[in-house]
Amino acid sequence: MKIAIIGTGNLGKSIAKGLITNNAFESLYLTKRNLEELQEFSDIKNVFLGTDNLEAVKNSEVLIFAVQPRHFEKILQDIQPILTKKHVIISTITGFSIQKIEDTIGEKNNILRAMPNTAIAVGKSMTCICSNSHANGHVKIATSIFNVLGNTLVIPENQMQAATVVCASGIAFWMRLIRATTQAAIQLGFDAKEAQELAMFTSEGAANLLITSGNHPEEEIDKVTTPKGCTIEGLNEMEHKGLSAALIQGMVASFNKINTIKKEQI
């Protein structure tokens, strides 16, 4: 694939690194106003750095936009005259609906939205993808790109707000749980470095158990809990203090807030 990343900031760099590591492109154009920040890519074969978005678009088929929201509409207006049927447009910009993109460049373009999270930097993103009807046949292109950077799930656009809470904000929610586990481990006698290591890798192990087995979390919980044991004692105390309820209520509050922000933008 001939790919261009328009606006190669932190997210764009992470995408580029994943594509380069997996040799997942024929050519890769990276654009940014300040090219000094992209010098780590300067000597890589078939990777081209530039400030000219039009040149990148002309020489590419898949266009991944990772620019700041306030610049996106102007960039779309600039490239609109040179867009062709071959172009697949993938926006990672929060708050820009497919309808808004169509209003700028036309509904007959292949338009997709991708919502990765910050774990993309280590190849572990959970990325949600949606598309307009014109791009239905190109969804596999987007999934193939983001699958080298973690996992993907194709959803309807009306679920993208909820996906932002579960996956993007979800990174912060899980960090807070890991932090709490670290604090408990310190109270139980481990030093701070040991405590965080115990919390991090136990969390990773729990997730991988579910990913590998396909089991429901309660199935794995049942394997750890024994009658009158310490695990069920701890779990019950957490539930008495509202662990599950607090997490659910927090995510719903986040979802309500993101919908308020969307209405204010409209």
Secondary structure, 3 states (H helix, E strand, C coil): CEEEEECCCHHHHHHHHHHHHCCCCCEEEEECCCHHHHHHHCCCCCEEEECCHHHHHHCCCEEEECCCHHHHHHHHHHHHHHCCCCCEEEECCCCCCHHHHHHHHCCCCEEEEEECCHHHHHCCEEEEEEECHHHHHHHHHHHHHHHCCEEEEECCHHHHHHHHHHHHHHHHHHHHHHHHHHHHHHHCCCCHHHHHHHHHHHHHHHHHHHHHHCCCHHHHHHHHCCCCCHHHHHHHHHHHCCHHHHHHHHHHHHHHHHHHHHHHHC
